[in-house]
Amino acid sequence: MTFRLNRTVCTLLAAVTLAAGVAGCATPVVLGGAAIGGMMVLDRRTAGTQIEDESIELRSVNRIHGAHGDKVHINVTSYNRQVLLTGEVPSAEAREAIEKIVMGVENVRSVVNDLAVMPNTSIGQRSNDTFITGKVRASLVDAKDISASSFKVVTERNVVYLMGLVTQREAARATAIARGVTGVSKVVRVFEYLTEEDLARMNAAPRKSAPVTQDNAETSTPVR
C-alpha cells in the first residue's frame, strides 16, 4: 500500500512539475528562475545578491509586459545583477527598447541582449526548451568535479545559455557537459570568472564571502 501511495504521489508531482514548466513557457514574458530553499545557501552569490536578482527579474518582467504586452516572448534571467535577455521580438526597435527598459531597472549593472527578431516560438518549442534545461541541469548534478548550484541554465530554441560565477576550469567542464546533451544545438557562456584562489577562499568561508562585484570579478562576453 505504501509503495502504491508513493508512486501515485510521485506521478502527481511529476505531472504538476511538467504542467508548471509548460505554463511558464507559454507566458510571453517569464523570469529566469528563483533560488529555492536550501539552494540559496549553496549559491556563490550572497543572499542579498540573490534577492536582488529575483527583484530585477520581477521588475523587468512587469515593465516589459506593461510596455509590450503579449507581442513579445522574453526570458529575463539575472545573475549577480547581470541580466540575460533571450526570446523573440517583432522588430529591431522593440529589441533595443526592451534593453533600455531593463537597463533602467534598479541594481542592474549590465545587460546581455540576445533577443531574436522573429515570430514568437510555439508552446511545443518552449516545452522542449524546458525539457533540455532539465536534462542539462541533471547532467551538471551528475558531474562530481563541479558544483551544479554554481550554474544557471536557460534554453531558448535549443540554444543553452550558461550563467554563473565560476573558474575557467568549471566553465570549460560545464560547457562540455551541456554540449553533450541530446537536443542542444549550441552553448552560449555568459559567465563571470573567479580564479582558483578566489574559489578556495569562498569555499573556506562561504558565509563571510564579500559580494562579488564588477571590481573583483571578470565579466565575460558571451562565448558561443
N, C-alpha and C positions, 0 to 999 in steps of 0.2 A: 504493500500500500504506500509505503514511504517513497519507494522508487517511482511509482506511478505519479504521485503528487509532485515530486521534484522534477520529473520530466515534463509534467504539464506546466509547472511554473517556469521552467527554462524555456519552453516553447513560447509561452506568453511573453516573456521578457524579450526573446529574440524578435517576436513579431512587433512588439512596441518599439524596439530599437530600430528595426527596419522602417517602420512607418514614420518614426520621427525623422529618420535620415531622408526619406523621400519627401516628407513635408517640408523639411528645411531646404532641400534642393529646389523645391518648387517656388520658394519665396523669391521674389525679384531681387531683393537686397538682403544678404544674410551676413551674420557675424562669422568670424573666423573660428570661434570655439573658445569656451572659457575653461579655465582650470577647475578641477572638481576635487573637493575634499582634501584628502591627504596628498594629492598630486602637487598642491601648492608648496608643500614642504620640500619636495624633491626638485622643484624648478630652480634653475640657477639665477633667475631674477629674484629680487627682493619681493616680499609680499605686497609692499606698496606699489612697486612697478607692475606687478601682475594685475592689481586692482585698476591702476591707471590704464593698462592696455585694454581691459574689459570696458572701461568707461569710454575710451577712444573709439572702440568698435561700435558701441551702442550709439554714441553721439553722431558718429559718421553715418551710420545706417539711417538714423532718424532724419538727418539733414539731407542726405541724398534722396531718400524716399519723398521727403517734403518737396524737393525741387523737381524730381523726375518721375515720381510715381512708379507705375508698372512698365514704363517704357524701357527700363534698363534691367539687366540682371548682373548684380555685382556682389562679389565676396570681399568683405573687409576683414583683414587679418592684421592685428597689431602685435608686435613682439619687441619689447624693450623700447617702446614708443616709435618704432619704425613700422610704417603701415604698408602692407602689400595690397594692391587693388587688382583683382582678377575678375573676369567675366566679359559681358558683351554690352556694347552701347551702339546707338543708331548712327552716330556721327563723330568725326574728329573733334568737333566743337563740344559735344557732350563729354567726350573723354577728357578734354582739357578743363572743362567746367567742374567736373567731379573731382579732379585732382586738386583744384583750388579750394573746393569745399572742404576736403579732408585736411589740407594744409592749414586751414583756418580753425580746425578743432584744437581745443586747449591740450597742451602737452605733446602734440605731435612734433617730432623733430625732423622726420624725413618721410617721403612717400616714394614707393616703387610702383609706378603705374604700368601695369601690363594688361590693361583693358584692350579688348579687340573690337574693332568697328565691324560689326556683323550682326545678323539677327540673333535673338536670344536662343540659347540651346533648349532642347526638348527636356521634358521631365525624365525620359529614358536616359539621355546622356548624363544628366545630373545624378541620377541614381547610380549609374555606372561609375561616375567620378567618386561618389561616396564609397562605393564598394572598393575601388582602387585605394583610396585613402586608408580604409580599414586594413587592407592587405599590407600596405607599406608600414603602417604603424605596428601591425603584428610582427612583421619581419624585423623591425627595429627592436622590438621587445625580445625576440628570439636571439638576437645577437648579444653575446656575452661580453664583448670588448668595448661597447659603448653604452651610454645611458639614454634609453629611449625617451625619458622625460625631458631631455635637453632639446628635443626637436619638436617643431610644429610642422604638420603636414597639410598641404592644401592641394587639391586636384581640380583642374579645370580643363575640360575637353581632352582628357587622358594625359595632360601635362602635369607632372608632380612638382610642386614648389616646396622646398625645404627651408625653414627658418630656424634660427636658434643662436645660442651663444656657445660656440664650440671651438675646439682646436682644429688646426689644419688636418691632423690625422683623423679626427672624428668626422670632419666634413667629407673627406675622401671616402671613408668607410660607409657612411650613411648614403652617399651618392651612389656608390656601387651597389648597395643593397636595394635602393629604390629602382635603379635601372634594371635589376634582375627580376622585378615583379611583373608578372604577366599583365599585359594591357597598358603598361606605361610607355608612352611614345617619346617622352623627353623629360629630363630632370633639370629644373632651374634652381640654383642655390642663391638664397638671399640671407647670408649668414653675417654675424659679427664674430670676429675671431679673437680667441684667447691664446696666450702662449701656454705651453705645458706647465710652466712655473705658476702662472695665474691660476690654472685649474687645480694644481696641487694645493695652493693656498686656500682656494674656495672649498675644497674637499676637507681640508684640515679644520676649518672653522666656518661651516656653511651658514650658521646663524649670525655671524658677525661680518659677513662679506658686505662691502660697500656697494651701493647701486652702481651698475656698470653704465657709464655714460659715453658720449662721443669722445671724451677726453682720454679714457683709459681702455677703450676697445676699438679695434679696427673694424670699420664697417665695409662690407664687400659690396661691389656692384654685382647684379645678377649674373651668374655664370650658367650657361646652358649646355 
